[in-house]
Amino acid sequence: MPAVREVWERGDEVRIVLVFERWDGMSFGAAWEDLKVGMKSLTKWKRIALVTDLDWMITVVSLFGWMTLGELKRFPVAERDQAITWAAEDG
């Protein structure tokens, strides 16, 4: 995630929009790399907008989303533009 690293290097907070219209799985190596990136600068995560209609992902977020540092909000795929706007706001 080079763009996230760039934000950290500038000293800015991370605001990210993750869009999952479908899920084809993830290798262990990819999951490990994502975990390392996520843990590297825990205090820098400001807002995470998750855009998905996948039922299992919605359930996981509702159960474990409270563990995420910063704000996490789920949006349906049809509201992708609203997710982008929300992630950028300071609200």
C-alpha positions as CSV (number, residue, x, y, z in Angstrom):
1,M,0.0,0.0,0.0
2,P,2.4,2.7,-1.2
3,A,-0.1,5.5,-1.0
4,V,-0.7,4.8,2.7
5,R,3.0,4.8,3.4
6,E,3.3,8.1,1.6
7,V,0.6,9.6,3.9
8,W,2.4,8.3,7.0
9,E,5.8,9.7,5.8
10,R,4.2,13.1,5.5
11,G,2.9,12.8,9.0
12,D,-0.7,12.9,7.9
13,E,-3.7,10.9,9.1
14,V,-4.9,8.0,6.9
15,R,-8.3,8.2,5.4
16,I,-9.1,5.3,3.2
17,V,-12.0,3.9,1.2
18,L,-12.0,0.1,0.7
19,V,-14.4,-1.2,-2.0
20,F,-15.3,-4.9,-2.1
21,E,-17.9,-5.6,-4.7
22,R,-16.8,-9.3,-4.7
23,W,-14.3,-11.4,-2.8
24,D,-12.0,-14.0,-4.4
25,G,-10.0,-14.7,-1.3
26,M,-6.6,-13.6,0.0
27,S,-3.4,-15.5,0.4
28,F,-1.7,-15.8,3.8
29,G,1.2,-13.7,2.6
30,A,-1.1,-10.9,1.5
31,A,-3.0,-11.0,4.8
32,W,0.2,-10.8,6.7
33,E,1.5,-7.8,4.7
34,D,-1.8,-6.0,5.3
35,L,-1.7,-6.7,9.0
36,K,1.9,-5.3,9.2
37,V,0.9,-2.1,7.3
38,G,-2.2,-1.7,9.5
39,M,-0.2,-2.1,12.7
40,K,2.7,0.1,11.7
41,S,1.1,3.4,12.5
42,L,-2.0,2.7,14.6
43,T,-2.5,6.3,15.7
44,K,-2.5,7.6,12.1
45,W,-5.8,5.8,11.1
46,K,-8.5,8.5,11.0
47,R,-11.3,7.2,8.9
48,I,-12.0,3.9,7.1
49,A,-15.0,3.6,4.8
50,L,-15.8,0.1,3.9
51,V,-18.0,-0.1,0.7
52,T,-19.5,-3.5,0.3
53,D,-22.8,-5.5,-0.1
54,L,-21.2,-8.8,0.9
55,D,-23.3,-10.2,3.8
56,W,-20.4,-12.0,5.5
57,M,-18.2,-8.8,5.4
58,I,-21.0,-6.7,6.9
59,T,-21.4,-9.3,9.7
60,V,-17.6,-9.2,10.4
61,V,-17.6,-5.4,10.6
62,S,-20.6,-5.4,12.9
63,L,-18.9,-7.8,15.2
64,F,-15.3,-6.6,15.2
65,G,-15.4,-3.1,13.8
66,W,-15.1,-1.7,17.3
67,M,-11.5,-2.9,17.4
68,T,-10.5,-0.6,14.6
69,L,-8.6,2.5,15.6
70,G,-10.1,5.6,14.1
71,E,-13.7,5.7,12.7
72,L,-15.0,2.8,10.6
73,K,-18.2,3.1,8.7
74,R,-19.8,0.7,6.2
75,F,-21.6,1.8,3.1
76,P,-23.5,-0.1,0.4
77,V,-21.9,-0.2,-3.0
78,A,-24.5,2.1,-4.4
79,E,-23.3,4.8,-1.9
80,R,-19.6,4.7,-2.9
81,D,-19.5,8.5,-3.5
82,Q,-21.0,9.1,-0.1
83,A,-18.3,6.9,1.4
84,I,-15.6,8.9,-0.3
85,T,-17.1,12.2,1.0
86,W,-17.4,10.8,4.5
87,A,-13.8,9.6,4.6
88,A,-12.6,13.0,3.6
89,E,-14.6,15.0,6.1
90,D,-13.3,16.1,9.5
91,G,-16.7,15.6,11.2
